Amino acid sequence: MSGSRKLSSKDIERILKRNGFELVSQKGSHKQFKGVVKGQKRRVTVPANKKNFHPKTLKSMIRQSGLTEEEFIEDE
């Protein structure tokens, strides 16, 4: 994962929506998105209103999405 990549909550939401994910729930400061990737149902939790994510948090969201880092970032 490129350490220089800075993605906000809005960037993550846009990437997920472009890949067929839909917002299904928001509780407090977290949003839940559901989608199907490569035939598998996926759920991604995105902390709301963040400007930058810790690299491990970003990696976790990518893993939850079922997309590769390249597929996820190329969409940005």
C-alpha positions as CSV (number, residue, x, y, z in Angstrom):
1,M,0.0,0.0,0.0
2,S,1.4,3.3,-1.0
3,G,2.1,5.4,2.1
4,S,1.7,8.6,0.3
5,R,-1.9,8.0,-0.7
6,K,-4.3,10.1,1.4
7,L,-8.0,9.2,1.1
8,S,-10.9,10.8,2.9
9,S,-14.2,9.2,4.0
10,K,-15.8,10.8,0.9
11,D,-13.1,9.3,-1.4
12,I,-13.7,5.8,0.1
13,E,-17.5,6.2,-0.2
14,R,-17.1,7.2,-3.9
15,I,-14.8,4.3,-4.6
16,L,-17.2,1.8,-3.0
17,K,-20.3,3.2,-4.8
18,R,-18.5,3.0,-8.1
19,N,-17.9,-0.7,-7.4
20,G,-21.6,-1.4,-6.7
21,F,-21.7,-0.9,-2.9
22,E,-24.7,0.7,-1.3
23,L,-25.0,2.5,2.0
24,V,-27.1,0.3,4.2
25,S,-26.6,1.7,7.7
26,Q,-25.1,4.5,9.7
27,K,-24.6,4.4,13.5
28,G,-22.8,7.1,15.2
29,S,-19.6,7.9,13.3
30,H,-19.5,4.8,11.1
31,K,-21.2,3.9,7.9
32,Q,-21.9,0.4,6.6
33,F,-21.8,-0.4,2.9
34,K,-22.9,-3.7,1.3
35,G,-21.9,-5.0,-2.1
36,V,-21.1,-8.1,-4.1
37,V,-17.5,-8.6,-5.3
38,K,-16.4,-11.6,-7.4
39,G,-19.6,-13.4,-6.4
40,Q,-19.2,-12.8,-2.7
41,K,-21.3,-10.6,-0.4
42,R,-19.2,-8.0,1.3
43,R,-19.7,-5.4,4.1
44,V,-17.4,-2.5,4.6
45,T,-17.3,-0.2,7.6
46,V,-16.2,3.3,6.9
47,P,-15.5,5.8,9.7
48,A,-17.4,9.0,8.7
49,N,-16.0,12.5,8.3
50,K,-12.3,11.6,8.4
51,K,-9.8,13.4,6.2
52,N,-7.0,10.9,6.4
53,F,-6.9,7.2,7.5
54,H,-4.2,5.4,9.3
55,P,-2.6,2.9,6.7
56,K,-3.9,-0.1,8.7
57,T,-7.4,1.3,8.7
58,L,-7.3,1.9,5.0
59,K,-5.9,-1.6,4.4
60,S,-8.7,-3.1,6.6
61,M,-11.4,-1.4,4.5
62,I,-9.8,-2.6,1.3
63,R,-9.7,-6.2,2.7
64,Q,-13.3,-5.9,3.7
65,S,-14.3,-4.8,0.2
66,G,-12.8,-7.9,-1.4
67,L,-11.0,-5.7,-4.0
68,T,-7.3,-5.8,-4.5
69,E,-5.3,-2.7,-3.5
70,E,-4.7,-1.9,-7.2
71,E,-8.4,-2.2,-8.0
72,F,-9.4,-0.1,-5.0
73,I,-6.8,2.7,-5.6
74,E,-7.1,2.8,-9.4
75,D,-10.7,3.8,-8.9
76,E,-9.7,6.9,-6.9
